[in-house]
Protein backbone atom coordinates (compact mmCIF):
# COMPACT_ATOMS: atom_id res chain seq x y z
CA UNK A 1 0.00 0.00 0.00
CA UNK A 2 2.88 2.37 0.69
CA UNK A 3 3.84 2.39 -3.00
CA UNK A 4 0.32 3.51 -3.92
CA UNK A 5 0.51 6.46 -1.56
CA UNK A 6 3.98 7.46 -2.77
CA UNK A 7 2.85 7.37 -6.40
CA UNK A 8 -0.34 9.27 -5.61
CA UNK A 9 1.71 11.95 -3.86
CA UNK A 10 4.08 12.08 -6.83
CA UNK A 11 1.20 12.47 -9.30
CA UNK A 12 -0.47 15.12 -7.14
CA UNK A 13 2.86 16.93 -6.93
CA UNK A 14 3.05 16.99 -10.74
CA UNK A 15 -0.50 18.39 -10.94
CA UNK A 16 0.25 20.99 -8.25
CA UNK A 17 3.46 22.02 -10.02
CA UNK A 18 1.51 22.56 -13.26
CA UNK A 19 -1.09 24.70 -11.42
CA UNK A 20 1.63 26.77 -9.72
CA UNK A 21 3.61 27.33 -12.94
CA UNK A 22 0.39 28.23 -14.76
CA UNK A 23 -0.71 30.69 -12.06
CA UNK A 24 2.75 32.30 -11.87
CA UNK A 25 3.06 32.66 -15.66
CA UNK A 26 -0.45 34.12 -16.03
CA UNK A 27 0.19 36.52 -13.15
CA UNK A 28 3.49 37.70 -14.70
CA UNK A 29 1.87 38.22 -18.11
CA UNK A 30 -1.14 40.08 -16.69
CA UNK A 31 1.19 42.27 -14.60
CA UNK A 32 3.77 43.05 -17.30
CA UNK A 33 1.98 42.94 -20.66
CA UNK A 34 -1.12 45.09 -21.23
CA UNK A 35 -4.19 43.27 -22.55
CA UNK A 36 -3.95 42.71 -26.34
CA UNK A 37 -0.28 43.74 -26.38
CA UNK A 38 2.69 41.44 -27.01
CA UNK A 39 6.46 41.14 -26.68
CA UNK A 40 8.64 39.67 -29.42
CA UNK A 41 10.74 36.74 -28.15
CA UNK A 42 11.93 34.98 -31.33
CA UNK A 43 11.35 37.20 -34.38
CA UNK A 44 9.07 35.58 -36.94
CA UNK A 45 8.26 32.60 -34.67
CA UNK A 46 7.29 33.37 -31.07
CA UNK A 47 5.72 36.18 -29.04
CA UNK A 48 4.47 36.54 -25.51
CA UNK A 49 1.06 38.11 -25.77
CA UNK A 50 -1.76 38.93 -23.36
CA UNK A 51 -5.18 37.78 -24.49
CA UNK A 52 -8.20 36.57 -22.60
CA UNK A 53 -10.13 33.59 -23.89
CA UNK A 54 -13.80 33.49 -22.92
CA UNK A 55 -14.35 30.30 -24.90
CA UNK A 56 -13.04 26.74 -24.83
CA UNK A 57 -9.69 25.50 -26.10
CA UNK A 58 -8.19 27.63 -28.87
CA UNK A 59 -10.99 30.18 -28.55
CA UNK A 60 -13.80 27.83 -29.59
CA UNK A 61 -17.17 29.38 -28.72
CA UNK A 62 -15.47 32.60 -27.56
CA UNK A 63 -17.88 34.72 -29.59
CA UNK A 64 -20.97 32.84 -28.43
CA UNK A 65 -23.39 35.25 -26.75
CA UNK A 66 -24.96 32.46 -24.66
CA UNK A 67 -25.26 33.32 -20.99
CA UNK A 68 -24.80 29.61 -20.25
CA UNK A 69 -21.40 29.38 -21.95
CA UNK A 70 -19.27 29.90 -18.82
CA UNK A 71 -21.46 27.61 -16.70
CA UNK A 72 -21.28 24.86 -19.33
CA UNK A 73 -17.50 25.22 -19.70
CA UNK A 74 -17.08 25.05 -15.90
CA UNK A 75 -19.40 22.03 -15.68
CA UNK A 76 -17.54 20.26 -18.51
CA UNK A 77 -14.21 21.02 -16.78
CA UNK A 78 -15.47 19.64 -13.47
CA UNK A 79 -16.75 16.43 -15.08
CA UNK A 80 -13.42 16.01 -16.88
CA UNK A 81 -11.56 16.60 -13.60
CA UNK A 82 -13.58 13.92 -11.81
CA UNK A 83 -12.93 11.42 -14.61
CA UNK A 84 -9.20 12.20 -14.79
CA UNK A 85 -8.85 12.09 -10.98
CA UNK A 86 -10.63 8.71 -10.85
CA UNK A 87 -8.41 7.31 -13.61
CA UNK A 88 -5.33 8.66 -11.87
CA UNK A 89 -6.43 7.15 -8.54
CA UNK A 90 -6.91 3.75 -10.21
CA UNK A 91 -3.59 3.92 -12.09
CA UNK A 92 -1.41 5.22 -9.27
CA UNK A 93 0.17 1.87 -8.39
CA UNK A 94 3.39 2.45 -10.34
CA UNK A 95 5.44 5.05 -12.13
CA UNK A 96 4.31 4.97 -15.74
CA UNK A 97 3.47 7.16 -18.68
CA UNK A 98 -0.27 6.90 -18.00
CA UNK A 99 0.06 8.30 -14.48
CA UNK A 100 2.27 11.18 -15.55
CA UNK A 101 -0.02 11.97 -18.50
CA UNK A 102 -3.11 11.99 -16.28
CA UNK A 103 -1.34 14.15 -13.67
CA UNK A 104 -0.40 16.71 -16.35
CA UNK A 105 -3.99 16.77 -17.63
CA UNK A 106 -5.30 17.16 -14.06
CA UNK A 107 -2.98 20.09 -13.35
CA UNK A 108 -3.78 21.78 -16.64
CA UNK A 109 -7.52 21.38 -16.20
CA UNK A 110 -7.30 22.78 -12.67
CA UNK A 111 -5.25 25.76 -13.89
CA UNK A 112 -7.79 26.73 -16.53
CA UNK A 113 -10.77 25.98 -14.28
CA UNK A 114 -9.29 28.37 -11.70
CA UNK A 115 -9.39 31.19 -14.26
CA UNK A 116 -12.94 30.39 -15.35
CA UNK A 117 -14.23 30.30 -11.78
CA UNK A 118 -12.46 33.52 -10.74
CA UNK A 119 -12.95 35.66 -13.84
CA UNK A 120 -14.99 33.76 -16.45
CA UNK A 121 -12.07 33.73 -18.88
CA UNK A 122 -8.64 32.15 -19.33
CA UNK A 123 -5.44 34.14 -19.82
CA UNK A 124 -3.47 32.94 -22.86
CA UNK A 125 -0.01 34.25 -23.70
CA UNK A 126 2.10 31.85 -25.77
CA UNK A 127 1.81 32.73 -29.46
CA UNK A 128 3.66 30.79 -32.15
CA UNK A 129 3.46 31.94 -35.76
CA UNK A 130 5.24 31.74 -39.08
CA UNK A 131 4.66 34.65 -41.41
CA UNK A 132 0.91 35.24 -41.61
CA UNK A 133 0.10 31.81 -40.16
CA UNK A 134 -0.31 31.47 -36.43
CA UNK A 135 -1.44 28.94 -33.88
CA UNK A 136 -4.07 30.28 -31.43
CA UNK A 137 -2.51 31.66 -28.24
CA UNK A 138 -2.34 29.20 -25.34
CA UNK A 139 -0.93 28.90 -21.82
CA UNK A 140 1.00 26.57 -19.48
CA UNK A 141 -2.18 24.70 -18.50
CA UNK A 142 -3.06 24.07 -22.15
CA UNK A 143 0.49 22.84 -22.77
CA UNK A 144 0.27 20.40 -19.86
CA UNK A 145 -3.06 19.05 -21.13
CA UNK A 146 -1.69 18.51 -24.65
CA UNK A 147 1.55 16.91 -23.40
CA UNK A 148 -0.44 14.68 -21.02
CA UNK A 149 -2.82 13.63 -23.79
CA UNK A 150 0.17 12.95 -26.05
CA UNK A 151 1.73 10.72 -23.38
CA UNK A 152 -1.54 8.78 -23.09
CA UNK A 153 -1.69 8.29 -26.87
CA UNK A 154 1.92 7.08 -26.91
CA UNK A 155 1.19 4.72 -24.02
CA UNK A 156 -1.86 3.31 -25.81
CA UNK A 157 -0.03 2.89 -29.12
CA UNK A 158 3.11 1.30 -27.68
CA UNK A 159 1.36 -0.79 -25.03
CA UNK A 160 -0.96 -2.18 -27.70
CA UNK A 161 1.92 -2.96 -30.08
CA UNK A 162 3.98 -4.56 -27.26
CA UNK A 163 1.01 -6.73 -26.24
CA UNK A 164 0.50 -7.79 -29.88
CA UNK A 165 4.19 -8.70 -30.26
CA UNK A 166 4.12 -10.82 -27.07
CA UNK A 167 1.03 -12.70 -28.20
CA UNK A 168 2.49 -13.43 -31.66
C-alpha positions in Angstrom: 0.0 0.0 0.0 2.9 2.4 0.7 3.8 2.4 -3.0 0.3 3.5 -3.9 0.5 6.5 -1.6 4.0 7.5 -2.8 2.9 7.4 -6.4 -0.3 9.3 -5.6 1.7 11.9 -3.9 4.1 12.1 -6.8 1.2 12.5 -9.3 -0.5 15.1 -7.1 2.9 16.9 -6.9 3.1 17.0 -10.7 -0.5 18.4 -10.9 0.3 21.0 -8.2 3.5 22.0 -10.0 1.5 22.6 -13.3 -1.1 24.7 -11.4 1.6 26.8 -9.7 3.6 27.3 -12.9 0.4 28.2 -14.8 -0.7 30.7 -12.1 2.8 32.3 -11.9 3.1 32.7 -15.7 -0.5 34.1 -16.0 0.2 36.5 -13.2 3.5 37.7 -14.7 1.9 38.2 -18.1 -1.1 40.1 -16.7 1.2 42.3 -14.6 3.8 43.0 -17.3 2.0 42.9 -20.7 -1.1 45.1 -21.2 -4.2 43.3 -22.6 -3.9 42.7 -26.3 -0.3 43.7 -26.4 2.7 41.4 -27.0 6.5 41.1 -26.7 8.6 39.7 -29.4 10.7 36.7 -28.2 11.9 35.0 -31.3 11.4 37.2 -34.4 9.1 35.6 -36.9 8.3 32.6 -34.7 7.3 33.4 -31.1 5.7 36.2 -29.0 4.5 36.5 -25.5 1.1 38.1 -25.8 -1.8 38.9 -23.4 -5.2 37.8 -24.5 -8.2 36.6 -22.6 -10.1 33.6 -23.9 -13.8 33.5 -22.9 -14.4 30.3 -24.9 -13.0 26.7 -24.8 -9.7 25.5 -26.1 -8.2 27.6 -28.9 -11.0 30.2 -28.5 -13.8 27.8 -29.6 -17.2 29.4 -28.7 -15.5 32.6 -27.6 -17.9 34.7 -29.6 -21.0 32.8 -28.4 -23.4 35.2 -26.7 -25.0 32.5 -24.7 -25.3 33.3 -21.0 -24.8 29.6 -20.2 -21.4 29.4 -22.0 -19.3 29.9 -18.8 -21.5 27.6 -16.7 -21.3 24.9 -19.3 -17.5 25.2 -19.7 -17.1 25.1 -15.9 -19.4 22.0 -15.7 -17.5 20.3 -18.5 -14.2 21.0 -16.8 -15.5 19.6 -13.5 -16.8 16.4 -15.1 -13.4 16.0 -16.9 -11.6 16.6 -13.6 -13.6 13.9 -11.8 -12.9 11.4 -14.6 -9.2 12.2 -14.8 -8.9 12.1 -11.0 -10.6 8.7 -10.9 -8.4 7.3 -13.6 -5.3 8.7 -11.9 -6.4 7.2 -8.5 -6.9 3.7 -10.2 -3.6 3.9 -12.1 -1.4 5.2 -9.3 0.2 1.9 -8.4 3.4 2.4 -10.3 5.4 5.0 -12.1 4.3 5.0 -15.7 3.5 7.2 -18.7 -0.3 6.9 -18.0 0.1 8.3 -14.5 2.3 11.2 -15.5 0.0 12.0 -18.5 -3.1 12.0 -16.3 -1.3 14.1 -13.7 -0.4 16.7 -16.3 -4.0 16.8 -17.6 -5.3 17.2 -14.1 -3.0 20.1 -13.4 -3.8 21.8 -16.6 -7.5 21.4 -16.2 -7.3 22.8 -12.7 -5.3 25.8 -13.9 -7.8 26.7 -16.5 -10.8 26.0 -14.3 -9.3 28.4 -11.7 -9.4 31.2 -14.3 -12.9 30.4 -15.3 -14.2 30.3 -11.8 -12.5 33.5 -10.7 -13.0 35.7 -13.8 -15.0 33.8 -16.4 -12.1 33.7 -18.9 -8.6 32.1 -19.3 -5.4 34.1 -19.8 -3.5 32.9 -22.9 0.0 34.2 -23.7 2.1 31.9 -25.8 1.8 32.7 -29.5 3.7 30.8 -32.2 3.5 31.9 -35.8 5.2 31.7 -39.1 4.7 34.7 -41.4 0.9 35.2 -41.6 0.1 31.8 -40.2 -0.3 31.5 -36.4 -1.4 28.9 -33.9 -4.1 30.3 -31.4 -2.5 31.7 -28.2 -2.3 29.2 -25.3 -0.9 28.9 -21.8 1.0 26.6 -19.5 -2.2 24.7 -18.5 -3.1 24.1 -22.1 0.5 22.8 -22.8 0.3 20.4 -19.9 -3.1 19.1 -21.1 -1.7 18.5 -24.7 1.5 16.9 -23.4 -0.4 14.7 -21.0 -2.8 13.6 -23.8 0.2 12.9 -26.0 1.7 10.7 -23.4 -1.5 8.8 -23.1 -1.7 8.3 -26.9 1.9 7.1 -26.9 1.2 4.7 -24.0 -1.9 3.3 -25.8 0.0 2.9 -29.1 3.1 1.3 -27.7 1.4 -0.8 -25.0 -1.0 -2.2 -27.7 1.9 -3.0 -30.1 4.0 -4.6 -27.3 1.0 -6.7 -26.2 0.5 -7.8 -29.9 4.2 -8.7 -30.3 4.1 -10.8 -27.1 1.0 -12.7 -28.2 2.5 -13.4 -31.7 
